[in-house]
Amino acid sequence: MPREIALGDALVPGLLLVFIGSMLLLWGLDWLAGRYGLYRYVWHPSLVRIAAFICVFGSLGLLLF
Amino acid sequence: MSMTDTGTPLPASRRVVVDTLHEEAGTWLFVFKTLLAFYITGWLAMRLSLPAPTSAMLTTIIVASRQTGMVLAKSFYRAIGTLGGALVAVLIVAAFPQEREWFLVAMSLWLGICAGGATFFRNFKAYAFVLGGYTAAIVGLPVIDHPPAIFDSAVARLSEVLLGLLVSGVVSDVVFPSKMRDVLRRTARDQFAHFITFVQGATGGSIPREQLERAHLRFVRDAVALEDLRSSVIFEDAEARARSGHMELYNQRFMASSTTFQSLHHLINRLARAGRKASAQALIQLYAPIGTALAAPIEAGTAAKIFLPRLVQARKAMQANAPVLRESMADTTDRRDFDTGAALQLRFIDELYDFVDAAAALQAPQLTGGVAERMRFVRGNDVAGALLATTRTTVTMLLLGVFWIESAWPVGSGAMLLATVFAALFAVTPNAASVTSSVLLGYVLGVAMGFACVFFVLTRMDGYGLLVAGTAPFMIVCVVMMIRPSLASSGLGAAIGFVNVVGLQNPMVFDPVSLINNGMAQIVGVGAAAVAFLLVPPAIGSIWLRRRQLERLRRQVALAAEAPLPGLRQRFESVNHDLFSQVVAQTQQGSADSRALIAWALAVHETGRAMIELRLAMSGLDMTISTQRIMDDAVQALARFYEQPDAKRYLLARDAVATAIAATSEAEHTCVLLDNLHLIRLALLDGESVLAAYMPQMPNPEEIAHAP
């Protein structure tokens, strides 16, 4: 995957697209966790959410470099 | 052990100290979180070498709020608004690159439209419009002399704002979050407990009218407050989001059953007043099983579920009792009154069952199934108020633009920007003029502090750590002001003014002349917004708008008479509640205005609901064409009377309903319509209601009973 992508002749950093993708992925995970009440088993739900996001974004970001 | 017994209550003085500390802790936590987000954003913006770290930092100030859900909801709509605004700015600049007049006209129009949109939607959606407006100005105005830079300007603005939002969102969600979910849960539970207790307490007999009015006020407030909370809690909590549909269903059922409950009690009151003791007494007797069914104590731990089997039993008991009670009455009018009330009671217990069922589903630890039908809380928004806001903003912007061009003021864009921002931000607040004035005061203070900070403190500082140390004391003052309700708007002004004037950059520029020039321009901009609010006051809170809202409330009866039936009941209930709560918020409690309003709201509520039920019953019947026409005439006459109440239309409506009652009682199969018609008739003839002013003379009790 290239590090910069031309969208309509504007150069967009590939990392930005990965970031948006990870946001969408996280949103799906968050929906699932909320739907099945998984956050009840967790001490600090938002911290878990952030951590999950960092994992997702970090591992997807590694695809670029 | 120690001398102090834990069982004894704290001495009063000590409790005051403890409470104060407790409250202060919240304040300082807010200050800490706001400043943390503020400086992290600044540092990141400088690391990423964004052109204006200031606007990223300002974003964190503007979305700052005690509650996490509020921050996230604001951020979400702010992001949408910023995206839209940046897009429009690019379009406007691309359309008029060489023409500053046309550019300013297009920009003013867009700003006006956004202000109108913000007035139209009064909740968080308004925020997206506000942002859409002034982002376009912020992106477009600085590049007016240099159109090719528009793309960079838009991208820079977007990155700055999104960075600010991201940091504030993460900080407020992760660092000691204060969740509104608990508030929502408590509100819903209180609403449930209050309603059930009230219904149960009403078993004894008739409730005086004032108490019913007060109860109605409280029911309406509860329903609207719950909807407001729900719409921001869904941003902070995934579980609340998953249950959002259940919550809406719960609220709708609450509104439906509280309306029926009101009708029922007004009916009993009317009968009692008209001297129909037998039927009123029989209805109170029939009502008794509901009271016993709800007699279980409602505590925090008790699930709503326990009421369900009890209500089923109560319904069976009522069905068994009804014929017995009916037989006990000799008079046919008594029997008819009783039938009307009994049908209403059965409807009420069914709705109550649904309501308790929804409450039980909400309390259940595990979510079971989705919501079958999607309930929406429809708001009663006002177009005229929105048009007024559009005009005001557009005219302000045009005047400022003309002044800018004529005076060739070099910092005119700064003035225009600030006027835009504040005209948009406060377009939706009642008494915007005084709020903007206090913002102006705060802004002057902020500019003064900024001057002091830049030239006496920051010149001696080196590095980000010292920058934080140098600006934090000033920021703390602003943020503490923001959280005191009496100083909130001044504090916001001070914070924005301070951050704008300090204009942190990397490397920092120390230029007293431009700082003073910009500061002056910004103060003039805020002043222009304040003057605009004085000259063209916002519609919110004015007598004009109140009268319009009352008219809209009355027109709800026409809606009940004419709108297509599917989903009408929910639409009617929610718009009614929203309109009512808007007007109540704007009238003084206990004033003549407010009493007249509540009286109208009750009448509209009762008649409208009965008409919807009537139309629902009619849709399943096949009637002869002449009966059909008589029914339609009655419904139309009622709608016209409520639209423009006067004595003539009152008589028309009364006679039309009487004719309809006569026509339906002839045939056997149309008798199902009688209950609702009779209810409408009794409401029309109620000498204590607001309609009394239109009656030819006070009807005597006999007339009520012998309604033809």
Contacts between the chains, C-beta under 8 A, distances in Angstrom:
chain1	res1	chain2	res2	distance
A	10	B	151	7.5
A	30	B	238	4.8
A	31	B	238	6.6
A	31	B	241	7.4
A	31	B	242	7.4
A	33	B	238	5.7
A	34	B	237	7.4
A	34	B	238	2.7
A	34	B	239	4.7
A	34	B	240	7.8
A	34	B	241	5.6
A	34	B	242	4.4
A	35	B	238	7.9
A	35	B	242	4.7
A	35	B	367	6.9
A	36	B	367	8.0
A	37	B	239	6.2
A	37	B	365	7.2
A	37	B	366	6.6
A	37	B	367	7.0
A	39	B	238	6.3
A	39	B	239	6.1
A	44	B	174	7.8
A	45	B	237	7.9
A	45	B	238	7.6
A	46	B	68	7.9
A	46	B	173	4.2
A	46	B	174	5.2
A	46	B	177	5.9
A	47	B	174	5.6
A	49	B	173	7.8
A	50	B	170	6.4
A	50	B	173	7.6
A	50	B	174	5.8
